[in-house]
């Protein structure tokens, strides 16, 4: 006699429901479209500058806006509002901004696409230059709206000090693709 595993049945039902829900959705990464949206991300890192160990926990919200100059390639401006908690019991908030470039790897009209993004940002509070790369899938649940999941790596260099932070980060975002017409 075959026993039905309720947990596996629920997972199968959930996957099939998602596939049916996304059946009519597709992305808009064609030349001439605008990109608007943002991400929320959390990261944690550790810096050992030869004697002092400093741990950071960071939450950031990053709105962005861009334009598709060619199919599957957008560039624009990204801003970030960051809250940082340091192991030394210090906390601070900061603002950063800079350019980004984002490329999508699959054909223009897809329900699921993969992207990679590179950006540079300058952070005002601690005078830092931040270079980062992120990648992940985006799932379109509407013709022009998608949710994205990212994994990334960044390097932060601070003015007046040799200290650098190398950070692994993960995030979730929402992107809206608007037609020029």
HELIX and SHEET records of a PDB file:
HELIX    1   1 UNK A    6  UNK A   21  1                                  16    
SHEET    1   A 9 UNK A  34  UNK A  48  0                                        
SHEET    2   A 9 UNK A  53  UNK A  70 -1                                        
SHEET    3   A 9 UNK A  73  UNK A  86 -1                                        
SHEET    4   A 9 UNK A  91  UNK A 104 -1                                        
SHEET    5   A 9 UNK A 112  UNK A 123 -1                                        
SHEET    6   A 9 UNK A 128  UNK A 142 -1                                        
SHEET    7   A 9 UNK A 145  UNK A 158 -1                                        
SHEET    8   A 9 UNK A 164  UNK A 178 -1                                        
SHEET    9   A 9 UNK A  34  UNK A  48 -1                                        
END                                                                             
